[in-house]
Amino acid sequence: MSETLRALIDREAAEAGFDDVRVTAPDRLPPGTADRLTQFLAEGRHGDMDWLAAHEERRRDPSALWPDVRSIVMLGLSYAPAVDPLAVLGKPGQGAISCYAQGRDYHDIVKSGLKRIARALVVASGADVKVFVDTAPLMEKPLAAAAGLGWQGKHTNLVSRRHGSWLFLGAILTTAVIEPDVPEADLCGSCRRCLDVCPTDAFPAPYQLDARRCIAYLTIEHKGHIPVGLRRPIGNRVFGCDDCLAVCPWNKFAAAAREIRFSARPGSTDHPPLAELLQLDDAGFRARFAGTPVKRTGRDRVVRNALIAAGNSGDAGLLPLIEGLVSDVSPLVRAMAIWALRRLGSPARIADLRERGLTAEADPAVRAEWTIED
């Protein structure tokens, strides 16, 4: 029965557009996985991603999430870029958006494929199923490593022999018993390119991440003001960071993604001009990023990030747009507008706006931006 089910899963996965599929069991997480999670949380390296700590026990063991699970089908969908994802970092007038977020939201695409496979599995076996795409207390990357999709590299992301660092992951938990695959060996060797390239030193050691210093976390998940010392290293990255992924040598085997929905929509650009981002109100933001992962972060945080990029750009031509945001309704935006103004503006203009701003500003964090040193 399990061989027949495996053949069905492989066929359905290929027809659904997935690039790889492997199977593991709920008790096959790599040794030490649960302990590393506990340490990560105990040291506060998850920042304000409180959901990681909220269901730690379930996250440590798939059987705690669903006691009836007997097999876990892990699927990978490539989003490998067709061009150098780091080239935009040399274009300070554009806001760099991570490869994964330039097109349609991967959650929708991956989940649709998972549901197709799950339906076929139910019809063929009568087993129960649950599908997950980054939405449950489930450690997808260790499970993918256990299944043999790849291994967790020194940057803590999954690395595949065939697809490099560019795989979206999805999981199907089932009560069906399916023969598990063999885990992949760690093939990072002595390479440390991903560690050395990080602009903010977010890796305390190989295979360890401090999210509080990670540009992806800071620009996407972090809801507050970005620490002063990390703003300049952000450069022009306005949503995510691909640096540690892009330099992995295993990417040389990765063909460009076949799924065209991961590309930027017609009429838009992969990396929009900062001037465009700085002019977005809520309605304009929703229209510009509808259906993409960027939308869930919200206008205020994305404009906050764009102001940091503007401050790093050296382009005084952006000053009129920056000055207009000094009085924005969002304190996140106001604070970063002040920072960008202080990076680019003339001393006389800064002094004028500072005097008026300190008089009108009630938020202590925003007021501090007029005097903070970086």
VMD Tcl script that draws the C-alpha trace (Angstrom):
set ca {
  {0.00 0.00 0.00}
  {2.73 2.48 0.97}
  {4.57 1.96 -2.35}
  {1.36 2.61 -4.25}
  {0.66 5.71 -2.21}
  {4.21 6.94 -2.76}
  {3.88 6.57 -6.52}
  {0.61 8.51 -6.38}
  {2.19 11.27 -4.29}
  {5.14 11.59 -6.65}
  {2.87 11.82 -9.69}
  {0.48 14.31 -8.13}
  {3.37 16.44 -6.87}
  {4.90 16.62 -10.33}
  {1.57 17.51 -11.92}
  {0.98 20.19 -9.27}
  {4.28 21.81 -10.24}
  {6.42 20.89 -7.23}
  {10.12 20.44 -7.87}
  {10.82 17.84 -5.18}
  {8.94 15.60 -2.76}
  {10.19 13.41 0.07}
  {8.65 11.65 3.07}
  {9.63 11.43 6.72}
  {8.08 10.29 10.00}
  {7.12 12.56 12.91}
  {9.81 11.11 15.19}
  {12.71 11.70 12.77}
  {13.63 15.31 13.41}
  {17.43 15.73 13.33}
  {19.08 15.19 16.73}
  {19.20 18.31 18.87}
  {16.50 20.16 16.90}
  {14.18 20.64 19.87}
  {17.02 21.71 22.16}
  {18.22 24.31 19.65}
  {14.71 25.73 19.47}
  {14.56 26.01 23.25}
  {17.94 27.76 23.35}
  {16.94 30.12 20.53}
  {13.82 31.17 22.42}
  {15.51 31.33 25.84}
  {18.11 33.76 24.48}
  {15.40 35.95 22.98}
  {16.77 35.57 19.48}
  {13.25 35.40 18.06}
  {12.76 39.12 18.78}
  {9.09 40.05 18.82}
  {7.96 36.99 16.85}
  {5.96 35.88 19.86}
  {4.18 33.11 17.97}
  {7.41 31.10 17.94}
  {7.35 30.87 21.72}
  {3.58 30.61 22.11}
  {3.43 26.97 20.96}
  {6.94 25.76 21.66}
  {5.88 22.27 22.77}
  {3.90 21.67 19.59}
  {6.73 23.03 17.48}
  {9.22 20.67 19.12}
  {7.29 17.54 18.10}
  {4.84 17.10 15.18}
  {2.99 14.47 17.20}
  {2.18 17.14 19.78}
  {0.57 19.16 17.00}
  {-1.44 16.14 15.79}
  {-1.15 12.88 17.78}
  {-2.52 10.74 14.94}
  {0.13 11.68 12.39}
  {2.14 8.75 11.04}
  {3.86 10.23 7.98}
  {4.88 13.70 6.82}
  {5.13 14.49 3.12}
  {7.50 17.41 2.54}
  {7.34 19.24 -0.78}
  {9.63 21.83 -2.31}
  {8.82 24.45 -4.93}
  {11.72 26.37 -6.43}
  {11.70 30.16 -6.59}
  {15.27 30.46 -7.89}
  {15.75 33.86 -9.56}
  {16.70 34.15 -13.23}
  {19.06 37.08 -12.54}
  {21.56 38.00 -9.83}
  {19.41 38.91 -6.81}
  {22.18 41.06 -5.36}
  {22.60 43.32 -8.40}
  {19.93 45.71 -7.10}
  {22.08 46.52 -4.07}
  {24.20 48.63 -6.41}
  {21.15 50.72 -7.38}
  {20.48 52.89 -4.34}
  {17.50 54.64 -5.93}
  {15.51 51.39 -5.95}
  {13.98 49.55 -3.03}
  {15.30 45.98 -2.96}
  {12.57 43.38 -2.44}
  {13.52 39.79 -1.63}
  {13.11 37.32 -4.49}
  {10.38 35.39 -2.73}
  {8.13 38.43 -2.37}
  {8.20 39.96 -5.85}
  {5.26 38.02 -7.23}
  {2.17 36.31 -5.93}
  {2.15 35.16 -2.32}
  {3.74 31.72 -2.15}
  {1.34 30.62 0.58}
  {-1.52 30.61 -1.93}
  {0.42 28.81 -4.66}
  {1.96 26.14 -2.43}
  {-1.22 25.46 -0.47}
  {-3.22 24.98 -3.65}
  {-0.79 22.27 -4.76}
  {-0.77 20.63 -1.33}
  {-4.55 20.40 -1.30}
  {-4.53 18.66 -4.66}
  {-2.08 16.02 -3.44}
  {-3.91 15.64 -0.13}
  {-7.25 15.05 -1.87}
  {-5.72 12.32 -4.02}
  {-4.16 10.73 -0.94}
  {-7.50 10.70 0.89}
  {-9.32 9.16 -2.08}
  {-6.68 6.45 -2.53}
  {-6.19 5.51 1.12}
  {-9.01 6.88 3.23}
  {-6.37 8.40 5.50}
  {-6.80 11.70 7.28}
  {-4.61 14.62 6.19}
  {-3.65 18.13 7.25}
  {-1.76 20.61 5.04}
  {0.53 23.41 6.22}
  {2.45 26.21 4.56}
  {4.35 28.20 7.15}
  {1.15 28.71 9.16}
  {1.39 26.21 12.03}
  {3.82 25.42 14.87}
  {5.74 23.03 12.65}
  {9.49 23.11 12.01}
  {9.41 22.77 8.24}
  {13.15 23.11 7.61}
  {14.26 20.36 10.03}
  {11.48 18.15 8.72}
  {12.58 18.81 5.14}
  {16.11 17.85 6.14}
  {14.84 14.69 7.82}
  {12.94 13.81 4.65}
  {15.98 14.32 2.43}
  {14.92 17.46 0.55}
  {18.23 18.99 1.61}
  {20.05 20.03 4.75}
  {19.97 23.08 6.97}
  {22.96 25.16 6.00}
  {25.08 27.40 8.18}
  {22.61 30.21 7.42}
  {19.92 27.97 9.01}
  {17.96 27.80 5.75}
  {17.44 24.65 3.74}
  {20.01 23.89 1.03}
  {19.26 21.47 -1.78}
  {21.72 19.77 -4.12}
  {19.39 20.54 -7.04}
  {17.81 23.83 -6.06}
  {20.34 25.56 -3.86}
  {18.83 27.85 -1.22}
  {15.68 28.62 -3.20}
  {12.89 26.28 -2.06}
  {9.48 27.08 -0.67}
  {8.35 24.29 1.64}
  {4.98 22.73 2.24}
  {3.92 19.84 4.46}
  {1.18 17.24 4.36}
  {0.65 15.40 7.63}
  {-1.26 12.14 7.27}
  {-2.38 9.11 9.21}
  {-1.24 6.94 6.30}
  {1.95 4.97 6.85}
  {4.42 5.72 4.04}
  {8.01 4.52 3.89}
  {10.28 7.43 4.87}
  {13.17 8.64 2.73}
  {16.79 8.88 3.84}
  {17.96 12.23 5.24}
  {20.46 14.28 3.24}
  {23.98 14.74 4.59}
  {25.24 18.21 5.49}
  {27.36 19.30 2.51}
  {28.35 22.80 3.65}
  {31.88 21.64 4.42}
  {34.25 24.46 5.37}
  {32.33 27.09 3.36}
  {31.17 30.14 5.31}
  {30.15 32.52 2.54}
  {26.63 32.91 3.94}
  {28.01 33.87 7.35}
  {30.59 36.34 6.07}
  {28.27 38.17 3.67}
  {25.67 39.13 6.30}
  {25.66 42.95 6.55}
  {24.45 42.96 10.16}
  {26.36 39.98 11.62}
  {23.15 38.08 12.35}
  {24.92 34.72 12.76}
  {26.55 34.34 16.21}
  {27.99 31.03 15.01}
  {27.47 28.59 12.13}
  {23.94 27.15 12.17}
  {22.76 29.85 14.58}
  {20.68 32.93 13.77}
  {19.90 35.94 15.92}
  {16.76 37.23 14.22}
  {17.05 40.54 16.04}
  {19.99 41.42 13.76}
  {18.59 39.85 10.59}
  {17.53 42.31 7.87}
  {14.70 40.01 6.79}
  {13.31 40.08 10.32}
  {13.89 43.80 10.80}
  {12.22 44.84 7.55}
  {9.34 42.35 7.60}
  {8.47 41.10 11.08}
  {9.75 43.80 13.42}
  {6.92 46.14 14.35}
  {8.96 48.80 16.14}
  {11.72 51.25 15.38}
  {14.78 49.67 13.79}
  {17.88 50.08 16.00}
  {20.11 52.95 14.93}
  {23.24 50.86 14.47}
  {21.51 48.52 12.00}
  {20.06 51.16 9.67}
  {23.10 51.88 7.52}
  {23.84 48.17 6.89}
  {20.27 47.76 5.61}
  {21.25 49.77 2.55}
  {18.37 49.86 0.08}
  {16.66 46.66 1.25}
  {13.01 47.52 1.88}
  {11.57 44.02 2.23}
  {13.73 41.09 3.18}
  {17.31 40.20 2.34}
  {18.72 37.59 -0.04}
  {22.42 37.95 0.72}
  {23.07 34.74 2.66}
  {20.93 32.74 0.25}
  {22.38 34.22 -2.92}
  {26.05 33.48 -2.18}
  {25.57 29.76 -1.52}
  {27.74 27.76 -3.97}
  {25.01 25.14 -4.34}
  {22.92 27.69 -6.23}
  {24.99 26.97 -9.34}
  {22.88 23.83 -9.81}
  {19.56 25.69 -9.48}
  {17.61 26.38 -12.65}
  {15.38 29.46 -12.68}
  {11.95 28.86 -11.18}
  {9.33 27.50 -13.57}
  {6.43 29.09 -11.68}
  {5.82 32.41 -13.46}
  {3.52 33.65 -10.70}
  {6.60 34.24 -8.54}
  {7.71 36.98 -10.97}
  {6.66 40.60 -10.58}
  {3.26 41.39 -12.06}
  {3.11 42.99 -15.53}
  {3.27 46.76 -15.22}
  {5.27 46.66 -11.99}
  {8.96 46.28 -11.23}
  {10.83 43.79 -9.06}
  {12.44 46.62 -7.11}
  {10.32 49.80 -7.16}
  {11.90 53.27 -7.11}
  {12.20 54.73 -3.62}
  {10.34 57.80 -4.83}
  {7.34 55.59 -5.59}
  {7.43 53.88 -2.20}
  {7.74 57.17 -0.29}
  {4.51 58.43 -1.83}
  {2.35 55.45 -0.90}
  {-0.69 56.01 1.27}
  {-2.68 53.04 2.60}
  {-4.84 52.69 -0.50}
  {-1.89 53.05 -2.84}
  {0.10 50.50 -0.85}
  {-2.70 47.93 -0.97}
  {-3.14 48.40 -4.69}
  {0.61 48.20 -5.42}
  {1.25 45.06 -3.38}
  {-2.09 43.23 -3.56}
  {-1.62 39.47 -3.65}
  {2.08 39.61 -2.69}
  {3.79 38.78 0.62}
  {4.66 42.48 1.00}
  {1.04 43.40 1.66}
  {0.83 41.68 5.04}
  {3.64 43.81 6.47}
  {1.59 46.95 5.91}
  {2.21 50.39 4.53}
  {3.80 51.95 7.62}
  {6.59 49.39 7.98}
  {7.39 49.34 4.26}
  {7.55 53.16 4.13}
  {9.69 53.05 7.30}
  {12.06 50.77 5.43}
  {11.98 52.94 2.31}
  {12.96 55.96 4.41}
  {15.98 54.08 5.73}
  {16.90 53.24 2.14}
  {16.40 56.88 1.18}
  {18.68 58.01 3.99}
  {21.30 55.57 2.75}
  {20.88 56.56 -0.91}
  {22.80 59.84 -0.86}
  {20.08 61.28 -3.11}
  {19.09 64.75 -1.91}
  {16.44 64.77 -4.62}
  {14.30 62.65 -2.31}
  {14.25 65.33 0.39}
  {10.85 66.87 -0.57}
  {9.22 63.44 -0.17}
  {11.08 62.79 3.07}
  {10.09 66.14 4.54}
  {6.46 65.45 3.74}
  {6.65 62.30 5.88}
  {8.02 64.07 8.96}
  {4.39 64.80 9.85}
  {3.00 61.39 8.82}
  {0.32 59.88 11.03}
  {2.53 56.86 11.82}
  {5.27 57.34 14.45}
  {7.31 54.65 12.69}
  {7.27 56.72 9.52}
  {7.87 60.04 11.28}
  {10.89 58.68 13.13}
  {12.57 57.32 10.01}
  {11.72 60.45 8.06}
  {13.66 62.44 10.63}
  {16.58 60.03 10.41}
  {16.63 60.20 6.61}
  {16.35 63.99 6.73}
  {19.33 64.18 9.06}
  {21.32 61.98 6.67}
  {20.53 64.04 3.57}
  {19.30 67.51 4.54}
  {21.12 70.80 4.98}
  {21.90 71.86 8.57}
  {19.70 74.95 8.25}
  {16.70 73.00 6.99}
  {17.15 70.33 9.64}
  {17.32 72.96 12.37}
  {14.11 74.59 11.11}
  {12.17 71.35 10.96}
  {13.63 70.18 14.24}
  {12.37 73.23 16.10}
  {8.87 72.78 14.77}
  {8.98 69.00 15.16}
  {10.02 69.04 18.81}
  {7.21 71.46 19.55}
  {4.54 69.32 17.89}
  {5.82 65.78 18.56}
  {4.34 63.82 21.48}
  {5.97 60.44 20.86}
  {9.23 60.18 22.89}
  {10.84 57.77 20.41}
  {10.17 60.13 17.53}
  {11.42 63.14 19.49}
  {14.63 61.27 20.22}
  {15.36 60.92 16.51}
  {16.13 64.64 16.32}
  {19.10 64.25 18.62}
  {20.20 60.60 18.49}
  {23.70 59.96 17.18}
  {24.57 57.22 14.71}
}
mol new
graphics top color blue
foreach p $ca { graphics top sphere $p radius 0.5 }
foreach p [lrange $ca 0 end-1] q [lrange $ca 1 end] { graphics top cylinder $p $q radius 0.2 }
display resetview
